[in-house]
Amino acid sequence: MATSTINRNIKLNQVEMRQIKESKAHAVVKTNTKTLSARSVLKRIRKND
């Protein structure tokens, strides 16, 4: 289960990277916040494994 969550987040991050390239600075800040929160979730998942 944890693995599928990680894979989903990796795909999301690739989409976010594309958005960063195509978007303006204020949108990048929003995307970075989302990415950071995803990272903290991943850390929690790894601790539980």
Secondary structure, DSSP 8 states (H G I E B T S, - for coil): -HHHHHHHHHHHHHHHHHHHHHS-HHHHHHHHHHHHHHHHHHHHHHHH-
